[in-house]
């Protein structure tokens, strides 16, 4: 009986020790744990994102000033052409006949002028002797003036017909590359209302311009001369560089969204960039180099039980939290600077590189930094692990 009592006493001692240990462990686990990030140095860049289209700097549309049928083509897509080089030929039959007709009209007018001069030369002496009426003399002089006008009109008509005949030969107005050909042999072009476009020529594809649509909320930060970088789908791993050249004042409104066109000049020495490519653009509008910076979320974090923000925060100041010697959050007064939404430049007394600052509660029991934040809208790879 006595041994049985000792056995039960031993069981009670073990259970009591377990309860005490569990309570101590629970009390230890109840202390909050935090995610932190060491204060470091780096660059903070503010960028404006936009999309746009690549185009040649200078593009000329070559048209026809006369109507006719395309008789021959001498240039095609991607051909390099020189100024004055023949691109196409319209059928000149009708235009050549018009020139011949106007030449004959000029000759007839010249004959009529000579006849009028002869008549006038005979009438003048007779009028002086009173053998013919003054009205006859005046009529002969008027006939001379009319004949001269007829010669001038016929000569102008001949010049116009000759010019139209020259227009039947389509020539390149600039040195460049044919990027578009809009006609074929046998096609009829009509220039009665507006000049039809036959070719589109880009002057120099080594110089391109990117026309980016920037939202009205961001256009105030964009200035001429700012650097820009962009990517295109054809070369997703390459980043191309450019410089803001022009900010056009005319707005573009699509579905009540207002944007402004920003022209970015781009060097294209390897001719990788082609007209019409879509680009994702990033314009650098401000930057702070080699500054102390913290994750932006650190400026928004406030531990439970922390005192309210001081009046300094409302005057451009902010509060970070580190860990004091006793392991409790300790406020640090700082002055925030430039921010890109992820990182914020900070300055203030007591700040040093490597000083840990608190970001949030560590709810998962794993310490981590700012880069551990996961966007819930980003797709995850198979297995549930984020990259």
C-alpha positions as CSV (number, residue, x, y, z in Angstrom):
1,X,0.0,0.0,0.0
2,X,2.8,2.3,0.9
3,X,4.6,1.7,-2.5
4,X,1.4,2.5,-4.3
5,X,1.2,5.8,-2.6
6,X,4.8,6.7,-3.5
7,X,4.0,5.8,-7.2
8,X,1.0,8.2,-7.3
9,X,3.0,10.9,-5.6
10,X,5.7,10.5,-8.3
11,X,3.1,10.8,-11.1
12,X,1.7,14.0,-9.5
13,X,5.2,15.5,-9.3
14,X,5.9,14.8,-13.0
15,X,2.6,16.2,-14.1
16,X,3.1,19.4,-12.0
17,X,6.6,19.9,-13.4
18,X,5.2,19.5,-16.9
19,X,2.5,22.1,-16.2
20,X,5.1,24.5,-14.8
21,X,7.4,24.1,-17.9
22,X,4.5,24.5,-20.3
23,X,3.4,27.7,-18.6
24,X,6.9,29.1,-18.7
25,X,7.3,28.2,-22.3
26,X,3.9,29.8,-23.1
27,X,4.9,33.0,-21.3
28,X,8.1,33.1,-23.3
29,X,6.3,32.5,-26.7
30,X,3.8,35.3,-25.8
31,X,6.5,38.0,-26.4
32,X,6.0,39.4,-29.9
33,X,8.6,38.7,-32.6
34,X,9.3,41.2,-35.4
35,X,10.6,41.2,-38.9
36,X,13.4,43.6,-39.4
37,X,15.8,45.0,-42.0
38,X,19.2,46.5,-41.4
39,X,19.5,50.1,-42.4
40,X,21.6,50.3,-45.5
41,X,23.0,52.5,-48.2
42,X,21.8,52.5,-51.8
43,X,20.1,54.5,-54.6
44,X,16.4,55.6,-54.5
45,X,15.0,56.3,-58.0
46,X,11.6,57.6,-58.8
47,X,10.4,56.5,-62.3
48,X,7.3,57.1,-64.4
49,X,6.0,54.1,-66.3
50,X,4.4,54.3,-69.7
51,X,3.9,52.5,-73.0
52,X,4.7,53.7,-76.4
53,X,5.5,53.0,-80.1
54,X,8.8,53.3,-81.9
55,X,8.9,55.4,-85.1
56,X,11.5,56.9,-87.4
57,X,12.5,60.5,-86.6
58,X,11.6,61.6,-90.1
59,X,9.1,59.8,-92.3
60,X,8.1,61.0,-95.8
61,X,5.0,59.8,-97.6
62,X,5.6,59.9,-101.3
63,X,2.5,60.5,-103.4
64,X,1.5,61.2,-107.0
65,X,0.4,64.7,-108.1
66,X,-1.2,63.3,-111.3
67,X,-3.7,60.5,-112.0
68,X,-2.7,57.5,-114.0
69,X,-1.9,53.8,-114.1
70,X,1.3,52.4,-112.5
71,X,3.4,51.2,-115.4
72,X,6.5,50.1,-113.5
73,X,7.9,50.0,-110.0
74,X,11.6,50.5,-109.2
75,X,11.6,50.2,-105.4
76,X,10.3,47.7,-102.9
77,X,10.1,47.2,-99.1
78,X,13.4,47.8,-97.3
79,X,15.2,49.2,-100.3
80,X,17.6,51.9,-99.6
81,X,17.0,54.9,-102.0
82,X,18.8,58.1,-102.7
83,X,17.3,61.6,-103.3
84,X,16.1,61.8,-106.8
85,X,16.1,58.1,-107.5
86,X,13.2,56.8,-109.6
87,X,10.7,54.9,-107.5
88,X,7.8,54.3,-110.0
89,X,6.5,55.3,-113.4
90,X,3.0,56.2,-114.4
91,X,1.8,55.4,-117.9
92,X,2.7,58.6,-119.8
93,X,0.6,58.1,-122.9
94,X,-2.2,60.5,-122.0
95,X,0.2,63.0,-120.5
96,X,2.5,62.9,-123.6
97,X,-0.5,63.5,-125.9
98,X,-1.5,66.4,-123.8
99,X,2.0,67.9,-124.2
100,X,1.8,67.4,-128.0
101,X,-1.6,69.1,-128.1
102,X,-0.5,72.1,-126.1
103,X,2.6,72.5,-128.2
104,X,0.4,72.6,-131.3
105,X,-1.9,75.1,-129.6
106,X,1.2,77.3,-128.9
107,X,2.3,77.1,-132.5
108,X,-1.2,78.1,-133.7
109,X,-1.3,81.1,-131.3
110,X,2.1,82.2,-132.6
111,X,0.8,82.1,-136.1
112,X,-2.2,84.1,-135.2
113,X,0.0,86.7,-133.5
114,X,2.2,87.0,-136.6
115,X,-1.0,87.5,-138.7
116,X,-2.3,90.1,-136.3
117,X,1.0,92.0,-136.5
118,X,1.0,92.0,-140.3
119,X,-2.6,93.3,-140.4
120,X,-1.8,96.0,-137.9
121,X,1.3,97.1,-139.8
122,X,-0.8,97.5,-143.0
123,X,-3.6,99.3,-141.3
124,X,-1.5,101.9,-139.5
125,X,-0.2,103.8,-142.7
126,X,-3.6,103.7,-144.2
127,X,-5.2,105.2,-141.1
128,X,-2.5,107.9,-141.1
129,X,-3.5,108.9,-144.7
130,X,-7.2,108.8,-143.7
131,X,-7.9,105.9,-146.0
132,X,-9.4,103.7,-143.2
133,X,-11.4,104.6,-140.2
134,X,-9.7,105.0,-136.8
135,X,-12.0,102.1,-135.6
136,X,-10.3,99.7,-138.0
137,X,-6.9,100.7,-136.6
138,X,-8.0,100.2,-133.1
139,X,-9.5,96.8,-134.0
140,X,-6.1,95.7,-135.5
141,X,-4.2,96.8,-132.4
142,X,-6.7,95.0,-130.2
143,X,-6.2,91.9,-132.3
144,X,-2.4,92.0,-131.8
145,X,-2.9,92.3,-128.0
146,X,-5.3,89.3,-128.0
147,X,-2.9,87.3,-130.1
148,X,-0.1,88.0,-127.7
149,X,-2.3,86.9,-124.8
150,X,-3.2,83.8,-126.7
151,X,0.5,82.9,-127.1
152,X,1.1,83.4,-123.3
153,X,-1.8,81.2,-122.4
154,X,-0.7,78.5,-124.8
155,X,2.8,78.6,-123.5
156,X,1.5,78.3,-119.9
157,X,-0.7,75.3,-120.9
158,X,2.3,73.7,-122.5
159,X,4.5,74.2,-119.4
160,X,1.7,72.7,-117.2
161,X,1.4,69.7,-119.4
162,X,5.2,69.2,-119.5
163,X,5.3,69.4,-115.7
164,X,2.5,66.8,-115.4
165,X,4.5,64.6,-117.7
166,X,7.5,64.9,-115.4
167,X,5.3,64.1,-112.4
168,X,4.5,60.8,-114.1
169,X,8.0,59.7,-112.9
170,X,7.9,59.3,-109.1
171,X,11.2,60.1,-107.5
172,X,12.4,59.8,-103.9
173,X,12.5,63.2,-102.2
174,X,15.1,62.1,-99.5
175,X,17.8,59.5,-98.8
176,X,16.3,56.7,-96.8
177,X,14.7,53.3,-96.6
178,X,11.4,52.3,-98.1
179,X,9.3,51.1,-95.1
180,X,6.0,50.8,-97.0
181,X,4.8,50.3,-100.6
182,X,1.1,50.8,-101.2
183,X,0.8,50.3,-105.0
184,X,1.3,47.5,-107.5
185,X,1.9,47.5,-111.3
186,X,-1.4,48.1,-113.1
187,X,-3.1,49.9,-110.2
188,X,-4.8,53.2,-111.0
189,X,-4.1,56.2,-108.8
190,X,-6.4,59.2,-108.7
191,X,-5.0,62.5,-107.6
192,X,-8.2,64.6,-108.2
193,X,-9.1,65.0,-104.5
194,X,-5.8,64.3,-102.6
195,X,-2.4,63.0,-103.5
196,X,-2.5,59.2,-103.0
197,X,0.4,57.7,-101.0
198,X,2.6,55.3,-103.0
199,X,5.6,54.8,-100.7
200,X,6.6,55.7,-97.2
201,X,10.3,56.4,-96.7
202,X,12.1,56.6,-93.4
203,X,15.1,58.9,-93.6
204,X,17.4,57.2,-91.0
205,X,16.6,54.2,-89.0
206,X,19.7,54.5,-86.8
207,X,17.9,57.4,-85.1
208,X,14.5,56.5,-83.8
209,X,12.0,58.2,-81.5
210,X,9.7,56.5,-79.0
211,X,6.3,58.2,-78.6
212,X,5.1,57.3,-75.1
213,X,1.7,58.0,-73.6
214,X,2.2,59.4,-70.1
215,X,-0.7,59.7,-67.7
216,X,-1.8,63.2,-66.7
217,X,-1.1,62.4,-63.1
218,X,2.6,61.8,-63.9
219,X,3.3,64.3,-66.7
220,X,4.1,67.1,-64.2
221,X,7.3,65.2,-63.2
222,X,8.6,64.6,-66.7
223,X,11.1,67.1,-68.1
224,X,13.1,67.3,-71.3
225,X,16.6,65.8,-71.0
226,X,15.6,63.1,-68.5
227,X,17.0,59.6,-69.1
228,X,14.6,56.8,-70.0
229,X,15.0,53.1,-70.5
230,X,12.6,50.7,-72.2
231,X,12.2,47.1,-73.4
232,X,10.4,45.6,-76.4
233,X,8.9,42.2,-76.7
234,X,11.3,41.2,-79.5
235,X,14.3,41.5,-77.0
236,X,12.8,41.0,-73.5
237,X,16.2,40.6,-71.9
238,X,17.7,43.8,-73.4
239,X,17.2,47.3,-71.9
240,X,17.5,50.2,-74.4
241,X,18.3,53.7,-73.4
242,X,17.0,57.1,-74.6
243,X,16.5,60.7,-73.6
244,X,13.3,62.7,-73.3
245,X,13.3,65.1,-76.3
246,X,9.9,66.6,-76.3
247,X,6.7,66.8,-74.3
248,X,3.7,67.5,-76.6
249,X,1.1,69.8,-75.1
250,X,-1.9,68.4,-77.0
251,X,-3.7,65.8,-74.8
252,X,-5.0,62.4,-76.0
253,X,-8.3,61.3,-74.5
254,X,-9.3,57.7,-74.7
255,X,-12.2,56.3,-72.6
256,X,-12.0,59.4,-70.4
257,X,-8.3,58.7,-69.7
258,X,-6.1,61.7,-70.5
259,X,-2.5,61.1,-71.6
260,X,0.3,63.3,-73.1
261,X,2.8,62.2,-75.7
262,X,6.4,62.2,-74.6
263,X,8.9,61.9,-77.4
264,X,12.1,60.0,-76.5
265,X,15.1,60.0,-78.8
266,X,16.8,56.6,-79.2
267,X,20.0,55.5,-80.8
268,X,19.6,52.4,-83.0
269,X,23.0,51.7,-84.5
270,X,22.4,47.9,-84.8
271,X,19.0,48.4,-86.3
272,X,17.4,46.0,-83.8
273,X,14.5,48.4,-83.2
274,X,11.9,48.5,-85.9
275,X,9.2,51.0,-86.7
276,X,5.9,50.2,-84.9
277,X,7.4,48.2,-82.1
278,X,5.6,48.5,-78.7
279,X,7.8,49.5,-75.8
280,X,7.4,49.5,-72.0
281,X,9.0,52.7,-70.9
282,X,10.5,53.8,-67.6
283,X,11.5,57.5,-67.3
284,X,13.8,58.5,-64.4
285,X,12.3,61.7,-63.0
286,X,14.3,61.9,-59.7
287,X,17.0,60.1,-57.9
288,X,19.0,60.1,-54.6
289,X,22.4,58.4,-54.8
290,X,24.2,56.5,-52.0
291,X,21.8,57.5,-49.2
292,X,20.6,55.7,-46.1
293,X,17.4,54.0,-47.0
294,X,14.8,51.8,-45.4
295,X,11.9,49.8,-46.8
296,X,8.9,52.2,-47.1
297,X,6.8,49.8,-45.0
298,X,9.1,50.5,-42.0
299,X,7.8,54.1,-41.9
300,X,4.2,52.8,-41.7
301,X,4.8,50.2,-39.0
302,X,3.8,51.0,-35.4
303,X,4.2,48.3,-32.7
304,X,1.3,47.6,-30.4
305,X,1.5,49.9,-27.3
306,X,3.9,52.3,-29.0
307,X,3.3,56.0,-28.2
308,X,1.4,58.1,-30.8
309,X,3.3,59.9,-33.4
310,X,4.9,63.1,-32.2
311,X,4.2,66.6,-33.5
312,X,7.4,66.4,-35.4
313,X,5.9,63.8,-37.7
314,X,3.3,66.3,-38.9
315,X,6.2,68.7,-39.8
316,X,7.9,66.4,-42.2
317,X,9.3,64.0,-39.6
318,X,8.6,60.3,-39.2
319,X,9.3,57.5,-36.8
320,X,11.1,54.2,-37.2
321,X,11.3,51.5,-34.6
322,X,14.3,49.5,-33.5
323,X,14.8,47.1,-30.6
324,X,16.1,48.5,-27.3
325,X,18.5,46.7,-25.0
326,X,15.5,45.1,-23.2
327,X,14.1,43.8,-26.5
328,X,11.2,46.2,-26.7
329,X,10.5,48.5,-29.7
330,X,12.4,51.8,-29.4
331,X,11.3,54.9,-31.5
332,X,13.8,56.6,-33.8
333,X,13.0,60.1,-35.1
334,X,13.9,60.5,-38.8
335,X,13.4,62.8,-41.7
336,X,12.1,60.9,-44.8
337,X,13.4,61.9,-48.2
338,X,12.9,60.6,-51.7
339,X,10.7,57.5,-52.0
340,X,10.0,55.1,-54.9
341,X,7.2,53.3,-53.0
342,X,9.5,50.4,-52.0
343,X,12.5,52.2,-50.5
344,X,12.7,55.6,-48.7
345,X,15.7,57.7,-48.1
346,X,16.0,58.8,-44.4
347,X,18.2,61.0,-42.4
348,X,18.5,61.8,-38.7
349,X,20.6,61.7,-35.5
350,X,21.6,58.2,-34.3
351,X,21.1,56.5,-37.7
352,X,23.9,54.3,-38.9
353,X,24.4,51.7,-41.6
354,X,23.5,48.3,-40.3
355,X,21.1,49.4,-37.6
356,X,18.1,47.0,-37.6
357,X,14.7,48.7,-38.1
358,X,11.3,46.9,-37.5
359,X,9.1,46.2,-40.5
360,X,6.2,44.2,-39.1
361,X,5.2,41.5,-36.7
362,X,6.7,38.1,-37.5
363,X,3.4,36.2,-37.6
364,X,4.9,33.1,-39.2
365,X,7.7,32.7,-36.8
366,X,10.3,33.4,-39.5
367,X,12.6,36.4,-39.5
368,X,12.9,38.1,-42.8
369,X,13.5,41.4,-44.6
370,X,11.7,43.7,-47.0
371,X,12.3,41.4,-49.9
372,X,10.2,38.7,-48.2
373,X,7.0,40.6,-48.9
374,X,4.8,38.6,-51.4
375,X,2.4,40.2,-53.8
376,X,-0.8,38.3,-53.5
377,X,-1.8,39.1,-57.1
378,X,1.4,37.6,-58.6
379,X,1.1,33.9,-59.8
380,X,3.1,31.4,-57.9
381,X,5.0,28.4,-59.4
382,X,3.8,24.9,-58.8
383,X,4.3,23.7,-55.3
384,X,3.2,26.9,-53.7
385,X,6.7,28.4,-53.3
386,X,7.3,32.0,-54.3
387,X,10.3,33.0,-56.2
